[in-house]
Amino acid sequence: MNVVPAQNPRQGTSGQRPDGSRRHGVVVGVDGSEQSLRAAHWAAAEANRRQLPLTVVTAYSLPAFAASSMDGGYALMDESALRQGSEKVIDQAKEFLRDYPGEVEYTIESGDPAGVLLDYSQEAEVLVVGSRGRGGFLGRLLGSVSAALPAHAKCPTVVVPLKFSCQESNAVTTATGAIPIITPDASASESASESPRRSDDRRPVVAGVDGSDYGRVAALVAAREASERGTTLRIVCALPPLGATLVWIPTHVEDGQAVEELREKLEAGRRWLHSHYPNLHIDAEVIDGTAVDVLVEETRHAQLTVLGTRGRGGFAGMLLGSTSQGVLHHAEGPLMVVPEKKDRRLADRPEFGPVLGE
């Protein structure tokens, strides 16, 4: 394991490496909990697959009462204790990843955990967090800032759920199952500019779509992820039962003809994706059920589920709404949230047939 000295991303360093990849590679936030170690396991496997650096980050901030205390000695002592606790978290992560063969950078930051991660996202390819923790990184992410991180991160954010099994990732473990041993392909180039290695995981990558451009951009990212992993892409659209909220549905579901129109639009979207990834096998399905229920069920059978940050109130929109907590708590596979961005490939979508959402 090649350990790189810590650097603070807020000191004006260059955001890209010579090969064009972002400097921090795959970033994972840890807080010492079992869940954060699962996130670290997934992040290490992903960094190895992409042949990118792995950056392990923890953060601490002074409680308001200590920071505002008139007793400067007390505040100093309190910060020292927090710093020591963070050092223990990093030592635990180093022990957990001791056999990881790639480049790793371990950092301790002082500041709001969500704010620290958002700073790192500016120079990261992927940001990885667990869905639960001890109240630091992971606990805060399911508190008041649970929507802020995926909505405002500058790179895709992957949330690794509590039910994630390290045995299902593209890393193998020791006899104890505690430490990821990720064996590099001897024939593969060490350059991060090379194509990512394919995973042995044959489960599909799933994209939840709702007729918005955010969902279509997420589907393009999901197609790339599936292509790089050498697996199938599955695009799904939820069809809530009559009487449920229909605000986000791109067409009013009043009869069988409307349902068929929805399927036709989804199939046109499948053909569009296939035009950009001709070697990729793509399935598309309209599924009865609410967006949350459909999504949670899909995570049980997918190696990665990909969503946009915003949408029409369905898959993507829910990540900024009240139902996001339920999805993150009950998902059984990693969720990737793709930030808002423009993609020139959206321009040719109407050429393939009726558009979902119109």
C-alpha positions as a Markdown table, in Angstrom:
| # | Residue | x | y | z |
|---|---|---|---|---|
| 1 | Met | 0.0 | 0.0 | 0.0 |
| 2 | Asn | 1.4 | 3.3 | -1.0 |
| 3 | Val | 0.4 | 5.9 | 1.6 |
| 4 | Val | 0.5 | 9.5 | 0.4 |
| 5 | Pro | 0.9 | 12.4 | 2.9 |
| 6 | Ala | -2.4 | 14.2 | 3.7 |
| 7 | Gln | -3.2 | 17.4 | 1.8 |
| 8 | Asn | -6.0 | 19.8 | 2.4 |
| 9 | Pro | -8.1 | 20.3 | -0.7 |
| 10 | Arg | -8.9 | 23.9 | 0.4 |
| 11 | Gln | -5.4 | 25.1 | -0.1 |
| 12 | Gly | -5.7 | 25.9 | -3.8 |
| 13 | Thr | -4.0 | 22.8 | -5.2 |
| 14 | Ser | -4.6 | 21.7 | -8.8 |
| 15 | Gly | -7.9 | 19.8 | -9.3 |
| 16 | Gln | -6.6 | 17.3 | -11.9 |
| 17 | Arg | -3.8 | 14.9 | -12.4 |
| 18 | Pro | -1.7 | 14.8 | -15.5 |
| 19 | Asp | -3.8 | 12.0 | -17.0 |
| 20 | Gly | -6.9 | 14.2 | -16.6 |
| 21 | Ser | -8.5 | 12.4 | -13.7 |
| 22 | Arg | -9.4 | 14.3 | -10.5 |
| 23 | Arg | -6.7 | 14.5 | -7.9 |
| 24 | His | -8.5 | 12.8 | -5.0 |
| 25 | Gly | -9.7 | 9.9 | -7.1 |
| 26 | Val | -12.3 | 7.9 | -5.0 |
| 27 | Val | -13.0 | 9.7 | -1.7 |
| 28 | Val | -14.6 | 7.9 | 1.3 |
| 29 | Gly | -15.7 | 9.4 | 4.6 |
| 30 | Val | -15.1 | 7.3 | 7.7 |
| 31 | Asp | -16.1 | 7.7 | 11.3 |
| 32 | Gly | -15.0 | 4.5 | 13.0 |
| 33 | Ser | -18.3 | 2.7 | 12.7 |
| 34 | Glu | -18.7 | -0.7 | 11.1 |
| 35 | Gln | -20.8 | 0.9 | 8.4 |
| 36 | Ser | -18.1 | 3.4 | 7.4 |
| 37 | Leu | -15.7 | 0.4 | 7.0 |
| 38 | Arg | -18.1 | -1.2 | 4.6 |
| 39 | Ala | -18.1 | 2.1 | 2.7 |
| 40 | Ala | -14.3 | 2.0 | 2.8 |
| 41 | His | -14.4 | -1.5 | 1.4 |
| 42 | Trp | -16.6 | -0.6 | -1.5 |
| 43 | Ala | -14.6 | 2.6 | -2.2 |
| 44 | Ala | -11.3 | 0.6 | -2.2 |
| 45 | Ala | -12.7 | -1.9 | -4.6 |
| 46 | Glu | -13.9 | 0.9 | -6.8 |
| 47 | Ala | -10.6 | 2.8 | -6.7 |
| 48 | Asn | -8.8 | -0.4 | -7.6 |
| 49 | Arg | -11.3 | -1.1 | -10.5 |
| 50 | Arg | -10.8 | 2.4 | -11.9 |
| 51 | Gln | -7.1 | 2.4 | -11.1 |
| 52 | Leu | -7.4 | 5.7 | -9.2 |
| 53 | Pro | -6.1 | 6.9 | -5.9 |
| 54 | Leu | -8.2 | 6.2 | -2.8 |
| 55 | Thr | -8.6 | 9.1 | -0.3 |
| 56 | Val | -9.9 | 8.3 | 3.2 |
| 57 | Val | -11.2 | 11.3 | 5.1 |
| 58 | Thr | -12.5 | 11.9 | 8.6 |
| 59 | Ala | -13.5 | 15.2 | 10.2 |
| 60 | Tyr | -14.4 | 16.7 | 13.5 |
| 61 | Ser | -15.8 | 20.0 | 14.6 |
| 62 | Leu | -16.0 | 21.7 | 18.0 |
| 63 | Pro | -19.4 | 21.7 | 19.7 |
| 64 | Ala | -20.9 | 25.1 | 19.7 |
| 65 | Phe | -20.7 | 25.4 | 23.5 |
| 66 | Ala | -17.0 | 24.6 | 23.5 |
| 67 | Ala | -16.1 | 26.9 | 20.7 |
| 68 | Ser | -17.9 | 29.8 | 22.3 |
| 69 | Ser | -16.6 | 29.1 | 25.8 |
| 70 | Met | -14.8 | 32.0 | 27.5 |
| 71 | Asp | -12.5 | 29.4 | 28.9 |
| 72 | Gly | -9.9 | 29.1 | 26.1 |
| 73 | Gly | -8.1 | 26.3 | 27.9 |
| 74 | Tyr | -11.3 | 24.2 | 27.9 |
| 75 | Ala | -11.9 | 24.7 | 24.2 |
| 76 | Leu | -8.3 | 23.8 | 23.4 |
| 77 | Met | -8.5 | 20.6 | 25.5 |
| 78 | Asp | -11.8 | 19.7 | 23.9 |
| 79 | Glu | -10.3 | 20.1 | 20.4 |
| 80 | Ser | -7.3 | 18.0 | 21.4 |
| 81 | Ala | -9.6 | 15.2 | 22.5 |
| 82 | Leu | -11.5 | 15.4 | 19.2 |
| 83 | Arg | -8.3 | 15.3 | 17.2 |
| 84 | Gln | -7.1 | 12.2 | 19.1 |
| 85 | Gly | -10.4 | 10.5 | 18.4 |
| 86 | Ser | -10.1 | 11.3 | 14.7 |
| 87 | Glu | -6.6 | 9.9 | 14.7 |
| 88 | Lys | -7.9 | 6.6 | 16.1 |
| 89 | Val | -10.5 | 6.5 | 13.3 |
| 90 | Ile | -7.8 | 6.9 | 10.7 |
| 91 | Asp | -5.6 | 4.3 | 12.4 |
| 92 | Gln | -8.5 | 1.9 | 12.3 |
| 93 | Ala | -9.0 | 2.6 | 8.6 |
| 94 | Lys | -5.3 | 2.1 | 7.9 |
| 95 | Glu | -5.4 | -1.3 | 9.7 |
| 96 | Phe | -8.5 | -2.3 | 7.7 |
| 97 | Leu | -6.9 | -1.4 | 4.4 |
| 98 | Arg | -3.4 | -2.6 | 5.3 |
| 99 | Asp | -3.3 | -5.1 | 2.4 |
| 100 | Tyr | -4.8 | -2.7 | -0.2 |
| 101 | Pro | -2.2 | -2.5 | -3.0 |
| 102 | Gly | -3.1 | 0.9 | -4.4 |
| 103 | Glu | -2.3 | 4.5 | -3.6 |
| 104 | Val | -4.0 | 5.7 | -0.4 |
| 105 | Glu | -4.2 | 9.2 | 1.2 |
| 106 | Tyr | -5.5 | 9.5 | 4.7 |
| 107 | Thr | -6.6 | 12.9 | 6.0 |
| 108 | Ile | -8.1 | 14.5 | 9.1 |
| 109 | Glu | -10.0 | 17.7 | 8.6 |
| 110 | Ser | -11.4 | 20.2 | 11.1 |
| 111 | Gly | -14.8 | 21.4 | 10.1 |
| 112 | Asp | -18.4 | 20.5 | 9.4 |
| 113 | Pro | -18.3 | 16.9 | 8.0 |
| 114 | Ala | -20.7 | 17.6 | 5.2 |
| 115 | Gly | -18.9 | 20.8 | 4.2 |
| 116 | Val | -15.6 | 18.9 | 4.2 |
| 117 | Leu | -17.0 | 16.2 | 1.9 |
| 118 | Leu | -18.4 | 18.8 | -0.4 |
| 119 | Asp | -15.0 | 20.5 | -0.7 |
| 120 | Tyr | -13.4 | 17.1 | -1.5 |
| 121 | Ser | -16.1 | 16.4 | -4.2 |
| 122 | Gln | -14.7 | 19.3 | -6.3 |
| 123 | Glu | -11.5 | 17.2 | -7.0 |
| 124 | Ala | -12.9 | 13.7 | -6.7 |
| 125 | Glu | -14.2 | 11.2 | -9.3 |
| 126 | Val | -16.6 | 9.6 | -6.8 |
| 127 | Leu | -17.6 | 10.4 | -3.2 |
| 128 | Val | -18.5 | 7.4 | -1.0 |
| 129 | Val | -20.3 | 7.4 | 2.4 |
| 130 | Gly | -22.1 | 4.9 | 4.5 |
| 131 | Ser | -25.8 | 5.3 | 5.3 |
| 132 | Arg | -25.4 | 5.2 | 9.0 |
| 133 | Gly | -22.7 | 5.9 | 11.5 |
| 134 | Arg | -21.8 | 7.2 | 15.0 |
| 135 | Gly | -23.1 | 10.7 | 14.5 |
| 136 | Gly | -20.1 | 12.1 | 12.7 |
| 137 | Phe | -19.8 | 11.8 | 8.9 |
| 138 | Leu | -22.4 | 9.2 | 8.5 |
| 139 | Gly | -24.8 | 10.2 | 11.3 |
| 140 | Arg | -24.8 | 13.8 | 10.0 |
| 141 | Leu | -25.5 | 12.6 | 6.4 |
| 142 | Leu | -28.8 | 11.1 | 7.5 |
| 143 | Gly | -29.6 | 14.2 | 9.6 |
| 144 | Ser | -30.3 | 17.7 | 8.4 |
| 145 | Val | -27.8 | 17.5 | 5.5 |
| 146 | Ser | -28.9 | 14.2 | 4.1 |
| 147 | Ala | -30.3 | 15.9 | 1.0 |
| 148 | Ala | -27.5 | 18.5 | 0.7 |
| 149 | Leu | -24.6 | 16.2 | 0.0 |
| 150 | Pro | -26.0 | 14.4 | -3.1 |
| 151 | Ala | -27.7 | 17.5 | -4.3 |
| 152 | His | -24.6 | 19.7 | -4.1 |
| 153 | Ala | -21.6 | 17.4 | -4.5 |
| 154 | Lys | -19.6 | 18.1 | -7.7 |
| 155 | Cys | -19.1 | 14.4 | -8.4 |
| 156 | Pro | -21.3 | 11.3 | -8.2 |
| 157 | Thr | -22.1 | 10.3 | -4.6 |
| 158 | Val | -22.4 | 6.6 | -3.6 |
| 159 | Val | -24.3 | 5.7 | -0.5 |
| 160 | Val | -23.3 | 2.3 | 0.8 |
| 161 | Pro | -26.2 | 0.8 | 2.9 |
| 162 | Leu | -26.0 | -1.0 | 6.2 |
| 163 | Lys | -27.0 | -4.3 | 4.5 |
| 164 | Phe | -24.2 | -4.1 | 2.0 |
| 165 | Ser | -22.1 | -7.3 | 2.1 |
| 166 | Cys | -18.4 | -7.0 | 1.5 |
| 167 | Gln | -18.5 | -10.5 | 0.0 |
| 168 | Glu | -20.6 | -9.1 | -2.9 |
| 169 | Ser | -18.2 | -6.4 | -3.9 |
| 170 | Asn | -15.5 | -6.8 | -6.6 |
| 171 | Ala | -12.9 | -7.4 | -3.8 |
| 172 | Val | -12.1 | -10.6 | -2.1 |
| 173 | Thr | -11.5 | -10.8 | 1.7 |
| 174 | Thr | -9.2 | -12.6 | 4.1 |
| 175 | Ala | -10.3 | -15.7 | 6.0 |
| 176 | Thr | -11.6 | -13.3 | 8.7 |
| 177 | Gly | -13.6 | -11.4 | 6.2 |
| 178 | Ala | -12.4 | -8.1 | 7.8 |
| 179 | Ile | -9.8 | -6.7 | 5.4 |
| 180 | Pro | -10.3 | -6.2 | 1.6 |
| 181 | Ile | -7.5 | -7.9 | -0.4 |
| 182 | Ile | -7.8 | -6.5 | -3.9 |
| 183 | Thr | -5.5 | -8.3 | -6.2 |
| 184 | Pro | -4.4 | -6.2 | -9.2 |
| 185 | Asp | -4.3 | -7.7 | -12.7 |
| 186 | Ala | -0.6 | -8.2 | -13.5 |
| 187 | Ser | -1.3 | -7.5 | -17.2 |
| 188 | Ala | -3.1 | -4.3 | -16.5 |
| 189 | Ser | -1.5 | -0.9 | -16.8 |
| 190 | Glu | -0.9 | 1.1 | -13.6 |
| 191 | Ser | -2.0 | 4.2 | -15.4 |
| 192 | Ala | -5.3 | 5.7 | -14.3 |
| 193 | Ser | -5.9 | 6.6 | -17.9 |
| 194 | Glu | -6.4 | 3.0 | -18.9 |
| 195 | Ser | -9.9 | 1.6 | -19.1 |
| 196 | Pro | -11.3 | 0.4 | -15.7 |
| 197 | Arg | -11.0 | -3.3 | -14.9 |
| 198 | Arg | -14.2 | -5.3 | -15.3 |
| 199 | Ser | -15.9 | -6.7 | -12.2 |
| 200 | Asp | -16.6 | -10.3 | -11.6 |
| 201 | Asp | -20.0 | -9.2 | -10.3 |
| 202 | Arg | -22.6 | -10.2 | -12.9 |
| 203 | Arg | -25.6 | -8.5 | -11.3 |
| 204 | Pro | -27.0 | -5.6 | -13.4 |
| 205 | Val | -26.5 | -1.9 | -13.0 |
| 206 | Val | -30.0 | -0.2 | -12.5 |
| 207 | Ala | -31.0 | 3.3 | -13.5 |
| 208 | Gly | -34.3 | 4.8 | -12.2 |
| 209 | Val | -35.8 | 7.2 | -14.7 |
| 210 | Asp | -38.8 | 9.6 | -14.4 |
| 211 | Gly | -38.9 | 11.5 | -17.6 |
| 212 | Ser | -36.6 | 14.4 | -16.5 |
| 213 | Asp | -33.3 | 15.3 | -18.1 |
| 214 | Tyr | -31.7 | 14.6 | -14.7 |
| 215 | Gly | -32.9 | 11.0 | -15.0 |
| 216 | Arg | -31.6 | 10.8 | -18.6 |
| 217 | Val | -28.2 | 12.0 | -17.5 |
| 218 | Ala | -28.2 | 9.5 | -14.7 |
| 219 | Ala | -29.1 | 6.7 | -17.2 |
| 220 | Leu | -26.1 | 7.7 | -19.4 |
| 221 | Val | -23.9 | 7.4 | -16.3 |
| 222 | Ala | -25.4 | 4.1 | -15.4 |
| 223 | Ala | -24.8 | 2.9 | -19.0 |
| 224 | Arg | -21.2 | 3.8 | -18.7 |
| 225 | Glu | -20.9 | 2.0 | -15.3 |
| 226 | Ala | -22.5 | -1.1 | -16.7 |
| 227 | Ser | -20.3 | -1.1 | -19.8 |
| 228 | Glu | -17.1 | -0.7 | -17.8 |
| 229 | Arg | -18.2 | -3.5 | -15.4 |
| 230 | Gly | -19.1 | -5.8 | -18.3 |
| 231 | Thr | -22.7 | -6.3 | -17.1 |
| 232 | Thr | -26.3 | -5.5 | -18.1 |
| 233 | Leu | -28.0 | -2.2 | -17.7 |
| 234 | Arg | -31.6 | -2.2 | -16.5 |
| 235 | Ile | -33.7 | 0.9 | -16.7 |
| 236 | Val | -36.9 | 1.0 | -14.7 |
| 237 | Cys | -39.8 | 3.4 | -14.4 |
| 238 | Ala | -42.2 | 3.1 | -11.4 |
| 239 | Leu | -46.0 | 3.1 | -12.1 |
| 240 | Pro | -47.8 | 3.9 | -8.8 |
| 241 | Pro | -51.3 | 2.4 | -8.3 |
| 242 | Leu | -54.3 | 4.6 | -9.0 |
| 243 | Gly | -55.1 | 6.7 | -6.0 |
| 244 | Ala | -51.4 | 7.2 | -5.1 |
| 245 | Thr | -49.7 | 10.5 | -5.8 |
| 246 | Leu | -49.4 | 10.9 | -9.5 |
| 247 | Val | -47.7 | 14.3 | -9.6 |
| 248 | Trp | -44.4 | 13.0 | -11.0 |
| 249 | Ile | -45.7 | 10.6 | -13.6 |
| 250 | Pro | -45.1 | 11.8 | -17.1 |
| 251 | Thr | -48.6 | 10.8 | -18.2 |
| 252 | His | -51.9 | 10.3 | -16.5 |
| 253 | Val | -52.5 | 6.6 | -16.1 |
| 254 | Glu | -56.2 | 6.3 | -16.9 |
| 255 | Asp | -56.3 | 3.2 | -19.1 |
| 256 | Gly | -54.3 | 0.5 | -20.7 |
| 257 | Gln | -53.5 | 2.7 | -23.7 |
| 258 | Ala | -51.7 | 5.2 | -21.4 |
| 259 | Val | -49.7 | 2.4 | -19.9 |
| 260 | Glu | -48.6 | 1.2 | -23.3 |
| 261 | Glu | -47.6 | 4.8 | -24.2 |
| 262 | Leu | -45.4 | 4.9 | -21.1 |
| 263 | Arg | -43.8 | 1.6 | -22.1 |
| 264 | Glu | -43.3 | 2.9 | -25.7 |
| 265 | Lys | -41.5 | 6.0 | -24.4 |
| 266 | Leu | -39.3 | 3.9 | -22.1 |
| 267 | Glu | -38.4 | 1.6 | -25.0 |
| 268 | Ala | -37.5 | 4.6 | -27.1 |
| 269 | Gly | -35.2 | 5.7 | -24.3 |
| 270 | Arg | -33.6 | 2.2 | -24.3 |
| 271 | Arg | -32.9 | 2.5 | -28.0 |
| 272 | Trp | -31.3 | 5.9 | -27.4 |
| 273 | Leu | -29.0 | 4.6 | -24.7 |
| 274 | His | -28.1 | 1.6 | -26.9 |
| 275 | Ser | -27.1 | 4.0 | -29.8 |
| 276 | His | -24.4 | 5.5 | -27.5 |
| 277 | Tyr | -23.4 | 2.1 | -26.0 |
| 278 | Pro | -24.0 | -0.4 | -28.9 |
| 279 | Asn | -22.2 | -3.2 | -27.2 |
| 280 | Leu | -24.2 | -3.0 | -24.0 |
| 281 | His | -27.2 | -5.2 | -23.3 |
| 282 | Ile | -30.0 | -3.0 | -22.0 |
| 283 | Asp | -33.4 | -4.1 | -20.5 |
| 284 | Ala | -36.2 | -1.6 | -19.8 |
| 285 | Glu | -39.3 | -2.2 | -17.7 |
| 286 | Val | -42.3 | -0.3 | -16.3 |
| 287 | Ile | -43.0 | -1.6 | -12.8 |
| 288 | Asp | -46.2 | -1.3 | -10.8 |
| 289 | Gly | -45.6 | 0.3 | -7.4 |
| 290 | Thr | -44.4 | 3.5 | -5.8 |
| 291 | Ala | -41.0 | 4.9 | -6.7 |
| 292 | Val | -39.6 | 4.1 | -3.2 |
| 293 | Asp | -40.8 | 0.5 | -3.1 |
| 294 | Val | -39.7 | -0.2 | -6.7 |
| 295 | Leu | -36.2 | 1.3 | -6.0 |
| 296 | Val | -35.6 | -0.6 | -2.8 |
| 297 | Glu | -36.6 | -3.9 | -4.5 |
| 298 | Glu | -34.2 | -3.2 | -7.4 |
| 299 | Thr | -31.3 | -2.6 | -5.0 |
| 300 | Arg | -31.7 | -6.1 | -3.7 |
| 301 | His | -30.6 | -7.5 | -7.1 |
| 302 | Ala | -28.3 | -4.8 | -8.5 |
| 303 | Gln | -24.6 | -4.2 | -7.9 |
| 304 | Leu | -25.3 | -0.5 | -8.3 |
| 305 | Thr | -28.4 | 1.6 | -8.6 |
| 306 | Val | -28.0 | 5.1 | -10.2 |
| 307 | Leu | -30.3 | 8.1 | -9.8 |
| 308 | Gly | -30.3 | 11.8 | -10.7 |
| 309 | Thr | -30.3 | 14.5 | -8.1 |
| 310 | Arg | -33.5 | 16.0 | -9.2 |
| 311 | Gly | -36.6 | 15.0 | -11.2 |
| 312 | Arg | -40.4 | 15.1 | -11.3 |
| 313 | Gly | -40.8 | 13.9 | -7.7 |
| 314 | Gly | -40.1 | 10.2 | -8.4 |
| 315 | Phe | -36.8 | 8.4 | -8.3 |
| 316 | Ala | -34.6 | 11.6 | -8.5 |
| 317 | Gly | -36.9 | 14.1 | -6.8 |
| 318 | Met | -37.3 | 11.9 | -3.8 |
| 319 | Leu | -33.7 | 12.3 | -2.9 |
| 320 | Leu | -34.4 | 15.9 | -2.0 |
| 321 | Gly | -37.7 | 15.0 | -0.3 |
| 322 | Ser | -38.9 | 13.3 | 2.9 |
| 323 | Thr | -38.8 | 9.7 | 1.4 |
| 324 | Ser | -35.0 | 9.8 | 0.9 |
| 325 | Gln | -34.6 | 8.6 | 4.5 |
| 326 | Gly | -36.6 | 5.5 | 3.9 |
| 327 | Val | -34.8 | 4.6 | 0.7 |
| 328 | Leu | -31.4 | 5.0 | 2.2 |
| 329 | His | -32.4 | 3.0 | 5.3 |
| 330 | His | -33.9 | 0.1 | 3.4 |
| 331 | Ala | -31.7 | -0.2 | 0.3 |
| 332 | Glu | -29.6 | -3.3 | 0.2 |
| 333 | Gly | -27.1 | -2.2 | -2.5 |
| 334 | Pro | -25.0 | 0.9 | -3.2 |
| 335 | Leu | -26.8 | 3.9 | -4.5 |
| 336 | Met | -25.1 | 6.4 | -6.9 |
| 337 | Val | -26.5 | 9.9 | -7.1 |
| 338 | Val | -25.4 | 11.8 | -10.2 |
| 339 | Pro | -25.1 | 15.6 | -9.9 |
| 340 | Glu | -26.8 | 18.0 | -12.2 |
| 341 | Lys | -24.8 | 18.5 | -15.4 |
| 342 | Lys | -25.3 | 19.1 | -19.1 |
| 343 | Asp | -24.7 | 16.3 | -21.6 |
| 344 | Arg | -24.7 | 16.9 | -25.3 |
| 345 | Arg | -26.1 | 13.5 | -26.0 |
| 346 | Leu | -29.4 | 14.6 | -24.7 |
| 347 | Ala | -29.9 | 16.5 | -27.9 |
| 348 | Asp | -30.5 | 13.4 | -30.0 |
| 349 | Arg | -32.9 | 11.7 | -27.7 |
| 350 | Pro | -36.1 | 12.8 | -29.7 |
| 351 | Glu | -34.7 | 11.1 | -32.8 |
| 352 | Phe | -35.5 | 7.7 | -31.2 |
| 353 | Gly | -39.2 | 8.1 | -30.5 |
| 354 | Pro | -41.6 | 9.7 | -28.0 |
| 355 | Val | -39.9 | 11.1 | -25.0 |
| 356 | Leu | -40.8 | 10.2 | -21.4 |
| 357 | Gly | -42.1 | 13.2 | -19.7 |
| 358 | Glu | -43.8 | 14.9 | -22.7 |
